[in-house]
């Protein structure tokens, strides 16, 4: 799990909650009779654009789109579609807190590691520390913004939803933080055991190669010694005793016939 990825997911969930709250307010506010609203919009448009100052095609097009939007919101409100949006807001709010607590847990575990292990990453320690500080502050600011939006700027039911989800996720988040920290430490232990096994394998391979090389060197040395001895003493191993110089000289003398 990467803190940057979790932070991005939390930020996306916050954006979805904000959009959902606005749509919820718009739909709920459009409930009831829409004729008066549309009549008021027509009156306001005529005041802005009297006959002697007709509206531009772009302004008239925008006005028509606004009226259609009001009609659509009214339709959704009368069809109770805002209840589905209420559920989606709750889900996205839970998604935010889920990623919020996971991100905090991972950053805290990384800080613990920094106090016990030598850092070997590409980014400097100062840069990583700054990233953690900024992410923590931004995550906390997201919570403040959500509370302000849902409790003070939205219908009461959204404020109650925020309070309930926050309380539930706070408890679950603390549990998750402990579990994530344990999981990361277990993963570190597994990696350490795997590294030790690989180091042992590498050592065994190196010793094996060294043994083969040593045995080959000794065998080659024996072969060279034997070949040298054979070259100097070709009779070795044949069972033939070489004749002395005196024997060869006597054999070279002519034989005398004795008559026997």
C-alpha positions in Angstrom: 0.0 0.0 0.0 1.4 3.4 -1.0 0.5 6.5 1.0 0.3 8.7 -2.1 -2.3 6.3 -3.7 -4.3 6.2 -0.5 -4.2 10.0 -0.3 -5.4 10.3 -3.9 -8.3 7.9 -3.2 -9.2 9.9 -0.1 -9.1 13.2 -2.0 -11.3 11.7 -4.7 -13.9 10.5 -2.1 -14.0 14.0 -0.6 -14.7 15.5 -4.1 -17.5 13.0 -4.6 -19.0 13.8 -1.2 -19.0 17.5 -2.0 -20.6 17.0 -5.4 -23.2 14.7 -3.8 -24.1 17.2 -1.1 -24.6 19.9 -3.6 -26.8 17.7 -5.8 -28.7 16.6 -2.7 -29.5 20.1 -1.7 -30.5 21.1 -5.2 -32.8 18.2 -5.6 -34.4 18.5 -2.2 -34.8 22.3 -2.6 -36.6 21.7 -5.9 -39.3 19.6 -4.4 -42.9 20.7 -4.6 -44.6 23.0 -7.2 -42.1 24.2 -9.9 -44.4 26.6 -11.7 -43.7 29.5 -9.4 -40.0 28.9 -9.7 -40.1 28.9 -13.5 -42.3 32.0 -13.5 -39.9 33.8 -11.3 -37.0 32.9 -13.6 -38.9 34.2 -16.6 -39.6 37.5 -14.8 -36.0 37.9 -13.8 -34.8 37.2 -17.4 -37.2 39.7 -18.8 -36.0 42.4 -16.5 -32.4 41.7 -17.5 -33.3 41.6 -21.2 -36.1 44.1 -22.0 -37.5 44.4 -25.6 -35.1 47.2 -26.4 -32.1 45.1 -25.2 -32.8 41.6 -26.4 -30.7 38.7 -25.0 -28.0 37.3 -27.1 -28.4 33.7 -28.5 -25.8 32.5 -26.0 -27.7 34.1 -23.0 -31.0 32.7 -24.2 -29.6 29.2 -24.6 -28.1 29.3 -21.1 -31.4 30.5 -19.7 -33.3 27.6 -21.4 -30.7 25.1 -20.0 -31.2 26.5 -16.5 -35.0 26.1 -16.7 -34.5 22.5 -17.9 -32.2 21.8 -15.0 -34.8 23.1 -12.6 -37.5 20.9 -14.2 -35.2 17.9 -14.0 -34.3 18.6 -10.3 -37.9 18.9 -9.5 -38.7 15.6 -11.2 -35.9 13.9 -9.3 -37.1 15.5 -6.0 -40.7 14.4 -6.5 -39.4 10.9 -7.4 -37.4 10.8 -4.1 -34.2 10.3 -6.0 -32.3 12.3 -3.4 -32.5 9.3 -1.1 -30.2 7.3 -3.4 -27.8 10.2 -3.4 -27.9 10.2 0.4 -26.7 6.6 0.4 -24.0 7.4 -2.1 -22.8 10.3 0.1 -22.5 7.9 3.1 -20.6 5.4 1.1 -18.1 8.0 -0.2 -17.7 9.4 3.3 -16.8 5.9 4.6 -14.4 5.5 1.7 -12.7 8.7 2.6 -12.2 7.7 6.3 -11.1 4.2 5.3 -8.3 5.6 3.1 -7.6 8.4 5.7 -6.8 5.9 8.5 -4.9 3.5 6.3 -2.7 6.4 5.0 -2.0 7.6 8.6 -1.2 4.0 9.7 1.3 3.5 6.9 3.0 6.9 7.5 3.3 6.2 11.2 4.9 2.8 10.5 7.3 4.4 8.0 8.3 6.9 10.7 8.9 4.0 13.1 11.1 2.3 10.5 13.1 5.5 9.9 14.1 5.4 13.6 15.3 1.8 13.3 16.5 1.3 9.8 19.0 2.9 7.5 17.1 4.7 4.7 18.2 3.8 1.1 15.5 5.3 -1.1 15.9 7.7 -3.9 14.2 10.7 -2.2 16.0 12.5 0.6 14.9 12.0 4.2 13.9 15.7 4.3 11.7 15.4 1.2 10.0 12.3 2.5 9.4 13.9 5.9 7.9 17.0 4.2 5.6 14.8 2.1 4.3 13.1 5.2 3.7 16.4 7.0 1.9 17.9 4.0 -0.3 14.8 3.5 -1.2 14.7 7.1 -2.2 18.3 7.2 -4.2 18.0 3.9 -6.0 14.9 5.2 -6.9 16.7 8.4 -8.1 19.8 6.4 -10.3 17.5 4.3 -12.0 16.3 7.5 -12.6 20.0 8.6 -14.0 20.9 5.2 -16.4 17.9 5.2 -17.6 18.7 8.7 -18.2 22.3 7.7 -20.1 21.3 4.6 -22.3 18.5 5.9 -23.0 19.8 9.4 -23.4 23.6 8.8 -24.1 24.0 5.1 -26.4 21.0 4.3 -29.8 19.7 5.4 -29.8 18.3 9.0 -30.0 14.7 7.9 -26.6 15.1 6.1 -25.1 16.5 9.3 -26.4 13.5 11.3 -25.0 11.2 8.6 -21.6 12.8 8.9 -21.6 12.4 12.7 -22.6 8.8 12.6 -20.1 7.8 9.9 -17.3 9.7 11.6 -17.9 8.0 15.0 -18.1 4.5 13.4 -15.0 5.0 11.2 -13.0 6.4 14.0 -13.4 3.2 16.0 -12.8 1.0 12.9 -9.9 3.2 11.8 -8.1 2.7 15.1 -8.5 -1.0 14.7 -7.3 -0.8 11.1 -4.2 1.2 12.1 -3.2 -1.6 14.5 -3.8 -4.3 12.0 -2.0 -2.5 9.2 1.0 -1.9 11.4 1.1 -5.6 12.4 0.7 -6.6 8.7 3.6 -4.4 7.6 5.8 -5.8 10.4 4.9 -9.4 9.4 5.7 -8.6 5.8 9.1 -7.1 6.9 9.8 -10.3 8.9 9.0 -12.5 5.8 11.2 -10.3 3.6 14.0 -10.6 6.1 13.7 -14.4 6.3 13.6 -14.6 2.5 16.7 -12.4 2.2 18.6 -14.6 4.7 17.6 -17.7 2.7 18.8 -16.1 -0.5 22.0 -15.0 1.1 22.6 -18.6 2.3 21.9 -19.9 -1.2 24.4 -17.3 -2.7 27.0 -18.3 -0.1 26.5 -22.0 -0.9 26.7 -21.4 -4.6 29.9 -19.3 -4.1 31.5 -22.1 -2.0 30.5 -24.7 -4.5 32.1 -22.8 -7.4 35.2 -22.2 -5.3 35.3 -26.0 -4.5 35.0 -26.9 -8.2 37.7 -24.4 -9.1 40.0 -25.7 -6.4 39.5 -29.3 -7.4 40.0 -28.5 -11.0 43.2 -26.6 -10.2 44.6 -29.5 -8.1 43.7 -32.0 -10.8 45.3 -29.9 -13.5 48.5 -29.5 -11.4 48.7 -33.3 -10.9 48.2 -33.8 -14.6 51.0 -31.4 -15.5 53.4 -33.0 -13.0 52.7 -36.5 -14.4 53.2 -35.3 -18.0 56.5 -33.7 -17.0 57.7 -37.0 -15.3 56.7 -39.0 -18.3 58.6 -36.7 -20.6 61.7 -36.9 -18.4 61.4 -40.6 -17.5 59.5 -42.4 -20.3 60.2 -45.8 -18.8 58.1 -45.1 -15.8 55.0 -47.2 -15.8 56.3 -49.6 -18.5 58.1 -52.1 -16.3 61.3 -51.8 -18.4 64.5 -50.8 -16.5 66.6 -48.5 -18.6 70.1 -49.7 -19.5 73.1 -47.9 -18.1 75.7 -46.2 -20.3 78.2 -49.0 -19.6 75.7 -51.6 -20.7 74.9 -49.8 -23.9 78.7 -49.4 -24.7 79.4 -53.1 -24.2 76.5 -54.1 -26.4 77.9 -51.9 -29.1 81.3 -53.8 -29.2 81.6 -56.5 -31.9 81.0 -60.0 -30.7 84.0 -62.5 -31.0 83.3 -66.1 -32.3 84.6 -68.6 -29.7 83.7 -71.7 -31.6 81.4 -73.0 -28.9 
